[in-house]
């Protein structure tokens, strides 16, 4: 839970979350020259240290690509990462789609 709050606080930067968590667990309370917010310090007290790669895998496993993108790039990133008009899976040839354009009739083409 605290890692997700840190992910939001650092705007989707997993490396910054790892630096802050490592600083808190080391007892310094400062990451990259800035103090780690108190709500993160309290949440990580007594936590087990994890590697950056483990933290990256955990976020990719727990969050969808759209959720990752919204914290990094905002609403535009979410829309770019999300599948538009997702359909349930069906057997092949079960669902057909047609174009919504009305084609001219052969009679109107012959007069042109």
Secondary structure, DSSP 8 states (H G I E B T S, - for coil): -HHHHHHHHTTT-HHHHHHHHHHHHHT--EETTEE--HHHHHHHTT-----HHHHHHHHHHHS-HHHHHHHHHHHHHHHHHS-SS------TTS-----------HHHHHH-
